[in-house]
Amino acid sequence: MNRSKMAFSGWKVLALCFLSQNLAMGCAFGSFGPLLSSNEQFFGITRAAASAGLSCVLLATAFFSPLIGNLLPRISIKSAMIAGALLSALGYWGLALFPSFSIALVMYGVIGVGICTNAVLCPLLLVNRWFVSDKAKALSVVNLPMGLLVVPFVVGHTLPDVGRFTVLGVLGTIPLAFIPFILFMPEDPAHVGQLAHGATGSPNPVATAAGSADGESSTIHDILSKPAFWFFSLGMGIMQGAGGAFYAHFVGFGAERGVPLATASTILSLASVTGLFGTPLLGWIIDRIGPPTTLIFTALIQALMWLGMLYIASSLLFMPVGVLGVFLLPMNVLQGALISIMFPPNSTSRALGISYGLQLPFQFSLVPLAGLIFDKMDGYFYVFLIISALLGMASLSFVFMTSMMGGRTQSFKLRGNLH
């Protein structure tokens, strides 16, 4: 059979990207909150110190993103994803086996590198190779938060019965089981004699693994010379740091309000349930009004929900959490969509990696800062108040970004409608 007549392989790639993103991101962020108190007891540390684990995940993701993003166009994506899966497995098993908190912080960093590769950069690069039109819709499918829906619920309900070691051992085995699926994934349409979804012309059999049929590319200087890129990275850094603080501290916030562990973990999973609807919803919105405008109101709504959690009864916490999930979970879709209109396809992994590097201060600091304020103020009130104010600043930063981008703010929408 002529390979060009085969069923479009991009759907299989999309499914594998969905699994890769959910296994890497869902296991790390979904398990951290339910395991927080257990980690405090296991290592004999404070809440602020235990919170630093997630900061190390975010720090490693942000620090290695520019390096890996610059490397990816020149290496096999399969090799990068297999390495990411192995690192994730090493990180979880290291947390399970070693009683030293210093080693644990290193293991969290190792997990962060796995997230950087398998949840952030490789899925975006694969979507850019396989989809010319409907890119936001494809990214929304990849980022459907099934892992963040399932993991907090499962960990919160099984941890008291099976213990910390078993939970971490299972989390460490999952990425190893995913490796065989990576081996059979086609990296590029040209490699199987096909065209990307929405592309016209003939398959290019000599295209490289980097997809260099389109030779346009942006240098590091080109990327850093755009003021809009800096405002984008500032706003996204705040939103990413706030998201990490939410997953790290909401269960503790619930306990402060008298909500049991299992119930708080279930409410945390609710954010992922609503994120299942929010991710395709924002993909649909992005295709119509563009990523910049979507970012502005996304940050503003998140700010209002953080504030709202302080002023409602604990029995109604599911309401702001549910709304927050709609706009919190699709952040990777928003990042990928914005980068896709700001830079040419061959530069997306490099630009996104650099952006993650610029986001590093917020990603690293907000989670332990929240724990430190909790320890000093003996409560979460000022933690949530400060994060709400920061998210308001993020929305303002996106306003500046949008004004600097000018006519390009709608180019993502128009590109999708051309095909």
Helices and strands as residue ranges (DSSP letters): G 3-5, H 10-21, I 22-26, H 27-43, H 47-71, G 72-74, H 77-97, H 101-115, I 116-121, H 122-130, H 135-142, H 146-162, H 164-183, G 189-192, H 220-224, H 227-256, H 261-289, H 291-309, G 314-316, H 318-328, H 331-342, G 345-347, H 348-377, H 381-405, G 406-410, H 411-417
